[in-house]
Amino acid sequence: MQKHPTTSKIQPANRVNSVSEYYFSKKLKEIAALNAAGKDIISLGIGSPDKPPHANTIETLCADSRKPDTHGYQPYVGIPELRQAFAKWYKTWYGVELDANKEIQPLIGSKEGILHISLAFLNPGDSVLVPNPGYPTYSSVSRLAEARIIPYDLCEENGWQPDFEALEKIDLDNVKLMWVNYPNMPTGANASIELFQKLVDFGKRHNIIIANDNPYSFILNDKPLSILSIEGAKDICIEMNSMSKAHNMPGWRIGMLATNAQFVEWILRVKSNIDSGMFRPLQTAAVTALNSPKEWYDGMNRIYRSRRTIAEEIATTLGCTFDKKQVGLFLWAKIPDQLADSGELADKVLYQARVFITPGFVFGDNGKRYVRISLCATEEKLNEALQRIQENIK
């Protein structure tokens, strides 16, 4: 009998050892196991909108999926109607003019955009400025690209904005890319024209690409802003946006990026060698979603405001403090002084009250004294979570 070689001497690429499994991937498996054991965990940890998209969006998907000629491969650059709809959406809501043919690239979700941007601009050893706290994927993808991560601090005392004086003291010679995310996740700090002007100026003076991840600007926010509204921003900035949050389409995996035509062309070289165009009915449905009226966004925000009130009560019950001005899909709250870190509080809430909230250390060590509560649960579930916490957490 022929012996098959074992894999005991096989090792993964170094880049695999530079990252670990995504926190929420691991935690959701644990929660699934707890639910299987009958624990009935209420999840307030993930930012996955629980409401459906606009009814017209779903109707478009269904109608176009029945057509016989919509099931083939699609253009890597997206169908023209989708690019035009994104351009119209940016003009309507952000006041930004975009060339639909050259300055917009549809994405299979923003997360893939982080990868494509990184591979398009970073050589091994190049440096990347990554916010702390910040979305963990900025760091993990930078490691996969074999770049050097330079964390920059976001602090409550500075409104969770970059400290530009501190940034100027860093050796920036080898920095190619800076990740920013406003409105901010996880802190809820809002964008401002002044902040975006400072970022554009910083990027231009140091020849650093500023990549703004902007999926939260429609949620509990009266005035959506884009970094591309700043004069000259397209020369040095890339902005990503997403259908996941504001349009209740997280599982649809539809996003976009906008920047100058040259940057788009370089990113497309990477993307076109990794994936293919989205299913056409998804794209046409996204067109419908992007044409949703103001009443759609207002209606969703009424729901989130009611949920936010309960989330604030949960945070207060846990002895946490928070900034009422924060925007977005979460409540970011500071834990009581007597607790060691956010992991202690999150575990206590999970195992004693059977409610999952996210410990802030997931987003960097500047988040270790904070927790994040998602608004992606019904008022009924949020009230039940509140009751469990009131009854079980002392």
N, C-alpha and C positions, 0 to 999 in steps of 0.2 A: 504494500500500500504506500502510495506517495505521501510523504509528509509535507504539510503546508507550513511555510515559514511563519513564525510568530511575529507579532508586532511589538514585542517588548523592547526592541532597540530603535523603534521608530519614534522620532520626536517631531513635534509641530514646528512650524516656522517661529522664529523669535518673536514676531509680532503677535502671535497668539498668546504667548506667555506674558506679553506686556499689558494684556487686558483681562478682566474677569467677566463672568456672566453678569448681564445687566441686573441691577438690584431688584427691579420690579419683576423681572423674569423669575428670579429665585423666590422672592417673597410671595408672588401669586401662587407658586407651587405649594408653598407652606400653607397658605390660606385655603387652597383647594383641599389639602389633606385635612385641615381642621374642619372644613365644611363636610367632608366625607365622614368625619367622625361625629357629625351632628352638632357642631358648635355654632352654626349659623352666624358667621362673621359678617358684620356690616362694613363694607369697604368704603372708606373716605380717603383713599390713598392715591387713586389714579385719576388723571384728568381726561377721562373718556366720556364725552357728553352722552347722556342717557336718553335724550329726546331724539326723535327722527328728524331728518331734513324736512324742508318745506315740501308739502304734498305734491306740488308741481314738479319738483326735482325727481321724486320717486316715479311719477307718471312718465316723465321723459325717459328715464332709465328703462322702464318696462316696455314702453312703446318702441323705442329704438332697438331694444334687445330682440324684439320679435321680427325685425326686418332681416331679410336674408343676406343683405350685403354689408352688414356691420360687424362681422366676426373675424375679419382678416387682420393681418398685421397693420399697424398704424404708424404714421410718421414719428420719428424720434423727437421732432420739434413740436409735436402736438398738432391737432387739427387747427386750421386758421381761425375757426369760430371760437375756439377756447382761448387762443392768444388774444384775439380781439376783445373777448369778454373780460379777460384780466386787465387789458389796457383801459377799457371803459370803466371798470370797477375802480382802478387806481385814480383815474381822472375824477370820477364822481365823489369818491370818499376821501381821497388823500390830496386831491388837487395836483397830481403828478402826471405829466405827459410821458407816455412810453410808446416807442415804435413797436407795434405788435409783431412785426416781422423779424426784428433784429435784437430787441432789448428784453425779451421775455422768453423764459424756458420753463415749460411745465415739468413738474416732477412727480414721481410716485411717492409723494409725501416729502415733507421738509427733511426728515431724517436722512433720506438718501442724498439730499442736496448738501448736507454737511460733508458726506463722504466725497461727493463729486467735486465740490469746491476745494477740499483738502488735497485730493489727488491732482487736481488741475494746477495748483499753485505751490505746493510744498515739496521740496526735495528732502531726502533724509538729512537730518541735522539742522534744517531750518527751524526757526523759533516761531511759536504761536502764543499770543496773549489770550489767556482763558480766564473768565470771571470766576471768582470764589466768593460766595456761592454761585453756582451756575449749573446749567443742564449738563449731566455727566457725559453725554455723547460728544460734546466738544473735546473733552480730554481723551476719551477712548479712541475716537477716530484720529485724533492727532497722533496718538501712539501707534495706531495701525499704519499711519503714513510715515512713521519713523521720524517724526518731528520732535523738537524739544519744547516742552510745555513751560511757559512762564506764567504762573498764576498772578492775577492782579486782584487786589482786595476790593470787595464791595462791603461797606459797613453801614449800619443803621444810622450812625451819627452823621454820615455824609449823604443821607437819603438814598443809599444803595446805588450811588453813582460812582463811576471811576474817579479816583484821586489823580488828577492830571499832573499835579506837581510831583507825586510819587512816580508816576509813569515816566516822566521826563528824566528821572534819575537812573532809570534802568538802562543798561547797554542795549540799545535798540538796533544795532547795526545788522543783526542777522534775523530780525523779526520780519516776517512776510505777511502775517495775517493776524487780525484781532477779532475775536468773537464778542459780539454784544447782543443784548436781548432785551428790547424795550418795546412795550411794557414788559417788565421783568418777570421771569419765572426763576426762582420760586418766590421772590420777595413782594411782588405786586407793585413795585415802584413804577410810576408812570413815565412815559416819554415826555420830552419837552423840546421845543425848537432850540432853546439855548444849549441843551445837552447835545443834540444832534449837530449843531454848528461846531461845538468843541470837538466832537469826534471826527467830523469831516476835516477840520483844520489839522488835527493831530495826524490823521492818516496821510494827508497831502504833504505835510512838512517832513514826515519820516518815511514816506513811500511805503506805507503799510496799508494793505487792503482791510477795510472795515466791513465785516459781514454782520448785518443786523437781522436777527431771527425774530419775525414779527407776527406770530399767530394769535396774539391776545388782544389786539388793539380795539376790537369791537365789543369786548365783554366788560360790562360795568364801567364803561369809559365813554364820556360824552363827546370826546373829540379825537377820533383816530388820527394818528400821525405816521408819516413815513420818513425815514432818513433821506430818501430820494427827493424830498421836497426842498432840501437845502441846495442852494446854488452851487453847481459844480460837483455835487455828490456822486453823480454817476461815473465820474472820472476815476474814483477810488473806492466806491462802496458797492456792495452787493446786498440786496434785501431779499430774504425769503419770506414767503407767506404760505398760508395753508387753508384748506377747506375744513380741516378737522374740527376746530374749536367753534368758530363763529357760525358755521353752517351745519353743525352736528353730523359730520361725515368722517369720523376718525378711521373707521374701517375701510373706507373707500380708497384711501391713500392717494389723495390728489393735493398737490401743492404747486408752487412755482417759485422762480427766482427772477429778479429784474436787476439789470445793470447795463453797462455799455456793451455795444455789439461785439467788441473784441473779447471781453471777458466771457460773454455768452458762447462765442465760438470755441474758445479753449475748453470751457466746461463741457460743451457738447461733444468734443473729441473724446473725453473720458466717458461720459454717460452713454454715448452710442456704442461703446465697446463693452458695456456692462449689462444694460437692460434693453428693453424694447418699448415701443409706444404703448400707452394705456389703451384698454378696451374702449372702442369708440363710443358706445352708449354711456360709459362713465364720463367721458369728456363732454358729450352733449348735455348730460344731466348737470354737470358742473356749470355749463353755460347758463342753464336755467337757474341754478342756485345763485350764481353771481348777479343775476338780475332781480333778486329778491328785493321787495320794497323796504323802506325804512321801518315800516310796521313790523316786519319780521324780526329785525334786530331788537326793536323796542319790546316786542312780546317776549323774546328770550331773556332780555335783561330784567324784565319784571319778575320772571321766574327766578333768575339768579339772585336778585335783590332779596326776595323772600327767603331763599335758601341761605344767603349770606347772614341774615339776621340770626338764624338758628346756629350756624357755624360759629358766629361770634359768642353766642351763649355757651356753646360747647367749650370754646377756648377759655372763657371766663370761669366756667365751672372747674376747669383744670388748673386755674390759677395763672393762666397765661395773659400776656398783654399784647396789643396789636395796634397798628396804625389804621384807622378807619378810612383813610384816603386811598388805600391800596386798591388796585383794579385787577381784573383778570379772573381766572377760573378757580382760584384757591384763596384760602385765608392763611397768611403767614404769621405765626404767633410766637412770641418769646416765652420760654418756659420759666417757671419760678426759680429763684436763686438757689433754693435748697437742693434742687435736683442736680445730679452729676452731669448729665447731658440729655439730649433729646431722645437717644435710644432707650434710656431708662423709662422715660414717660411713655414713649410709643409702645414698648413691650408691656408696660403695666396696663395701658388701655386695651391692648390686644388680648392679653391673657386673662385679665380680670373682668373687663367689660365686653369683650368680644367685638371690638371696634378697631379697624385698621386705620391709623393715621400715619403719615410719612415723617420719619425723623429727619431733621434738617441736615444731619451730617452727610446724608446721601449726596448732597449738592456741594460739599466741600467743608473744610473745617471751620469756616466762618459761619456755617449753618448749624453747628453742633448744639447751640442753645435755642434752637427754634424747631417748631413742628409745622407741617403743612397739612391743611384740611381741605379736601376737594369738595367742590359744590356740585359734583356730578352724581348726585343721589337725590331721590325724591324728598319732598318735605316730610313725608311719612317716615322714611328711613332715617332722615336726619333727626327728627324728633325722637324716634326710637333709640338712636345712638345717644342722644342727650340723656334720655331717661336711664339707659344702662349705665352711663358714666356717673350720673347723679346717685344711682343706687349702689354702685360697686367700687367707685374710686374715692378713697378717703385721704 
